[in-house]
């Protein structure tokens, strides 16, 4: 919006954007003091402040651009604006008026609010991820598309028998070469298909005890809005004790079946109970 005044601060020109922004057509504004047409407020205090035109007319030098100001409309609404003003001089340098430029910055402010909101959400999400990585009782890691560790929590680092820092930037093969043949094909499947691999069993030896161990591993792709792979989230659960318990139950069941010669009495409302007959 552009508004020109004479040397006394009286309006003598407005473009259509100025008419729209102030709600006052040129026919009504012409010849009137700029303060009648443009009421400027401090955004911080909501108090009326001087229109920049007066500073220009008093000192003869340009002013602005400045923001953190509001333009009070005819309907009482306040519009955030950026304002600047400059003198109008004759060829001999005599001050004969001023030009005021007002820029509606509502869209910019909304974009700034959206940006702040997005930054706040990103910070919150980052804090939640940090908390999850720090407190989760399972192993967690994130890998780039080359299967290099980008981050890893203490639980998974302990499973691998190395520090967290020893993982970052290194591939699965470099960190756990003895398990790479089991893990890398699963991660490659995720990279090639973009589909998760869930609850895959990986067997090896515990880095802590050296005893056989079993882990349930899930690999989930992280994709951008266009479907491009950004990396792979990994979840690792130590299921060694569960597998040992399952194996013990199978051994017990086989022993019971052998002792009863396979004779079992079944009650539809109860679990099957093996019965050993004394005369057999």
Buried (B, 14 or more C-beta within 10 A) or exposed (E): BEBBBBEEBBBEBBBEBBBEBBBBEBEBBEEBBBBEBBBBBEBEEEEEBEBBBBBBBEEEEBBBEBBEBBBBBEEEEBBBBBBBBBBBEEEEEEBEBBBBBBBBBEEEBEEEEEEEEEEEEEEEEEEEEEEEBEEBEBBBBBBBBEBBBBBBBBBBBBBBEBEBEBBEEBBBBBBBEEBBEBBBEBBEBBBEEEEEBEEBEBEBEBBEEEEEBBBBBBBBBBEEEEEEBEBBBBBBBBBBEEBEEEEEEEEEEEEBEEEBEEEEEEEEEEEEEEEEEEEE
